[in-house]
């Protein structure tokens, strides 16, 4: 196992833009401080909830440089890579490592979707090139690439730097159980899908979750309650988060909701998103305000 084991709540950093669509670095760094103040155990960059798919390579390079410098090793930073060509993915992973990433969260190829042997070759090529832990993003709703527990387990056992899997293949809790039974101590499971089954995943052996970045204090409270064996408290906090969690799982709308919440809380300046990410309409904003008041009641 790696010397530095990732565990806990690793929110995916939303990527703030200015109203005219440029990267807003000051807002990004305020978000980093906000999440660390709320108890985040680590951070994820360029995931789906961070619009990594909408960022130019030089924007990723400059933004990661700013984030890593600002974090200053206070917590680990895991960088998401979604390149669908092997050489492109290897280059992106090497770039992230050279800039100080502590780990890599990597989607399998999703354009020409490979079979199991192709997936294995893809992750082997990345592992041969880097020296930091790799988290396989098992997200078939996004990638359309199935990753059976046996394949995840064999890659963890046979590929040097594959040490984690972010399980986002519904139903996630049974997938966590089957994967860990197959992999044993070779693999650490994280949950995703905005933490909708966080409690069940942790109870089945998952050691972390990577949700969006607007309710971090609630996810941390759930995690802490589970770590101390207070299941009743974990469910109490979870029930408070569920309405907003559910709203943000709407395909294409979650990022807009997350950013509006962060603007409302004074963390970032603009809720601007980039196409093809959708922006909440007037009705959606009213619905979001209702849910936000359930999560953070106004005094």
N, C-alpha and C positions, 0 to 999 in steps of 0.2 A: 504494500500500500504506500501511497505517497507520504512524505514526511508531513506535509500540511494537508490534513483532511478537511475537505469542505463539508460543512453541515450547518443547518439552520435556515433562516429566511434570507434569500438572495433576490431582492426585487429587481426586475428588469427596468433599467433606466429609461423613462420616456425621453425622447429627443426633442427638446424645445426649439421652436423656430420663431423668428420675428414675424410680425404681421405680413411682411413682404416675402417670407419664405426662406430667409437665410438662417443658418445655424446660430442659436442664441447661447453662446458659451457661458456668460454670467448666470443665466437661468439654469443651465446644466449643472454648474458648480453649486448653486444654491440647492438644487435638488439632491445632489450628493450629500451635502451637509444635513439637509432635512432628513434623509433616510438614515444616515448614521446616528443622528440624534434620536431617532425613533427605535434604534436598537438593531438595525439590519446587521446580519452576520457577514454579509458579503454583497457584492453588486454584480448584476449582469448587464452587459452592454450589447447593443445591436440585435436584441431579440425581436420577436414579432411585435411585442408590446412597445418596442422602442423604434419601430419603423426602420429597422436595419435594411430592409429591402428597398427603401426609398432614398438611401444615402449614397452619394458618390464616393469612390475610393479615397480621394484626397480629403473629403469631409470626415470619413471614418478615421483616417490617419490623424488628422489634426485634433479631432474630438477626443480620441483615445489618449493622445498625448496629454491633453489638458486634464482629463479625468484621472489618469494614473498619477500624474504629478500632484493633483489636488488630494487624492486619497492618501498618497504618501505611505502606503503599506499598512494603513490602519485596518483594512479588511481586504480579503482577496477580491480580485476583479476577474470575472469569467467573461470572455468575449465570444459572442455568437458569430458563426460563419455559416452562410447558406449558399455557397458557390456550388454549382451543379457539375462542374468539370473537375477532374481530379487535380490537374496541374494548377488550376485557378484556386481550388480549395487549399492546396498545399501552400501556395504563395501567400494567401490571405492568413493562414495560420502562422506561418513564419513571420509575417509582418506584425501580427498581434503579439507574438512572443517577444519579438525584438523591441517592442514598445512597452514591455513590462506586464503583459497579461499573466495572471497566475494560472489560468486554465482556459480551455476552449470548449464551447458548446457547439457541436457540429451536426447539421442536418445531413442525412444521406442524399445522394444525387436524386433529384426529383424531376428532371426533364426527360432524359433517357433512363427510365427507372430500372436499375439492375436487379438481377437475382441475388440470392444470398452470397454467392461467390464474388459477385461484383461489388457488393457492399463491403465484404471483407477486404477486398483489394483496395478499395477507396480508403478505408480507415487505416489499413496497414501502411499505405503510402504516406498518410499524414503522420502517423506515429513514427515512421522511420525518419521523418524530417524534423520533428520537434522534440523537446525534452520536458514539456509540461503536461499535466493530466488532460485527458480528452473526455468530455461528456458527450455521449451519443444522444442526440435529440430524437426520441422515438415519438414522432408526431405525424401519424398517418393521415389525420384529417387535413394536414397541410401538405405533406410530401407525397401522399398516396403510395408510400413505400412501407410494406409490412416488415416489422422486425420481431420475429417470434422470440419468446424467452430463450430458447435453445441457441439461437444465433447471437443474441446479446451476451449470453453467458460464455459461449465459445470465444467470441471476440475479446471479452474481458480476460479470459484465461490465456489466450494465445497472442494478443497484440499488446505490446509492452505498455503503452501509455493510455490505453483505454481503461478507465477506472470508474466511470460514472455513467449512468443512464438517466435522462430526464424522461420519465414515463408519462406520455400524453396520449396514450392509446386507450380509449374508453372500452370497457370499464377499467379505470386505472388501478383501483385497489387490488382486484384479482391479478392484474398484470404484474404489479409489484411483487405479490406473493410468489407467482410462478417464476418470475425472473430471478428473485433472490434464492429460491429453492434450487434453481439450476446453476446459478453462479457461485453460491456460497460466499466466501469472503473476498472473491475476486472483484466484486462490483458493489458500488454504493448507489442506491436509487434515490432520485429526487422526484418530486411531483411537479406538475405544472397545471395548465388549464385554469389559471387564476385561483388555484387553491380550493376548488369546489369540493374535492374529496380529501382535503389535507388531513383531517383527523384519521380517517380510515387508512390512508396511505402510511402515516406515521405508525399507527398501531400494527400495521403489517410489515414494518421494518424500514420504511423510507427514512432517510436521514436529512431531508431538506426539501424545500419548495422554492419555486421561482415564479412568484406572482407579479402582477403589475405594481406600480410604484405609488399608488395613491392611498392605500390602506395599510401601510407597512406596520404601523403600531398595533393594528388588530391582529395581523398574522403573527407578529412577534409575541403578542399576549397569548395567542392560541398555542404557539410553539412552547413558550415557557410553562404554560399550564400542563401541557402534555409531558414535558420533561420532568416536572415535579409530581406527576401522577394525578393531577387534579382534572379528571376528565369532565366533571360537571362544569368547572370554570371554562374549560376549552369550548364546550358546546354553548355555553352562555355567550361568550364573545363571538363564536361562529354565527349564531343566530342573528346577532346584530349586523354582521357583515354580509349575510346571504343576499338580501335584496339588491344591493349594489353589485356584488359579485356576479349575480345572475344577469343583471342588466349589461355588464361589461363583456359578457361572453357572446353577445350578439355579433355574428360575423361582420367585420368591417366597421363596426361602430364603437367598439371598446376603446380604441386609442383616443378617439375624440372625447369620450366620456372621462377617461383618465385625465386628459389634459385640462378639461374644464374644471375638474375637481381640484387639480393642482393650482390652477389660476385662482379659483375661489378661496383657496387656503393661503394665497399669497406667496407661493413657492416659485412659480414661473410667470412670465409676463403675458404669454399669448397661448391660446388653444389651437393655433394654426396646425393643420396636418397637411401632408403631401399626398397628392393623387398617387395610386388609386384608393388611398385611405379615405373613408367617407366622413363627412362632417354632420353632426347631429342637427336635425331640423328643429323648428320652433317647438313642435310637440315633444320631440325627444329631450330638449333642454328643460321643458317643464317637468317631464317625467323624472329626469335626472335630479332636479332640485328637490322633488318630493323624496326620492330615495336618499339623497345626501342628508336631508334633515333627519332621516331615521338613523343614519349612521353617526352623524355629528349633530345632535339636537342643539338648536340655538337656545342660549340661556335667556 
